[in-house]
Amino acid sequence: MKEKEFELKRGEVHEEQETIHVPEDTTFPTKVKLVLEANGRTYDVHF
């Protein structure tokens, strides 16, 4: 699991690209989960 932390001020935007190396024996479809915590709330997205 990989974790990154950053803070944004009101009106700021953060964009980032991330490359994920998938092991050769991975079966598809697989799930990638992105979790965002903001203002005491947690949002998650599955790809």
Secondary structure, DSSP 4 states (H G I P E B T S, - for coil): ---------TT---------PPPTT--SS---EEEEEETTEEEEEE-
